[in-house]
């Protein structure tokens, strides 16, 4: 008993066999994706099973769960093509209406023109003050005559 503990402590494992890791085992599990054709084929095979235990054998052979069948049947009932076609993964793309794009462009142009108008009004005010200081009469564009 003591000699066995010494051998284990020294690294000689007599009873414990250490095997190298299985190269087929993946470090991170990858989610399986099933094509519409595969789903349809499996559902047809399940419908063809008549004897007790055939469906279980089919599921074991294919590495599937009964929940897969339930989900696929519901998808088929809701709509053959829409339920069985693969859906794109990731965030949903926001479809922008063309009027929204035009509205945003018009809003930006309005803001730009308002800034330009304020700048022009400021320049006109400065010109008026300078003409008053220098004593130069300005013509009023609305009346067509001098101030």
C-alpha positions, 0 to 999 in steps of 0.5 A, a space after each residue: 500500500 505504501 509502495 503504491 502511494 510512492 509510485 503514484 507520487 513519483 509519477 508511475 501510475 500503475 492502476 490509473 491509465 492516462 490516455 491522450 485527449 481525443 483529437 475529435 473533441 472540439 474545444 468549443 461546441 459548434 451549433 449545428 445548422 440544419 438545411 430545409 432539405 435535411 429537415 424535410 427528409 427527416 420528417 419524411 423518414 419519421 412519418 415512414 416509421 411504423 414499428 415501435 422504437 423506429 423513431 428513437 433509433 432514427 433520432 439516435 442515428 442522426 443525433 437529434 432530439 424529439 424536440 427537433 421533430 416537434 419544432 420542425 413539425 410546427 414550422 412545417 404547419 405554419 408554412 412549408 417554405 418559411 418554416 423550413 428555410 434557414 433564417 439569417 442570424 444576427 441583428 435584424 436589418 432596419 429597413 429605412 423608408 425612402 421618405 424617412 431618408 428624404 425627410 432627414 436630408 430636408 431637415 439637414 438642408 433647413 438647418 444649414 440654410 437657417 445658419 446661413 440666414 443668421 450669418 447674412 442677417 448679422 453681416 447686414 446689421 454690421 453693415 448698417 452700424 458701419 454706415 451709421 458710424 461713417 455717415 454713409 447712407 444706405 438704400 433700403 431694398 424694400 422701398 428702393 430709396 435711402 434710409 
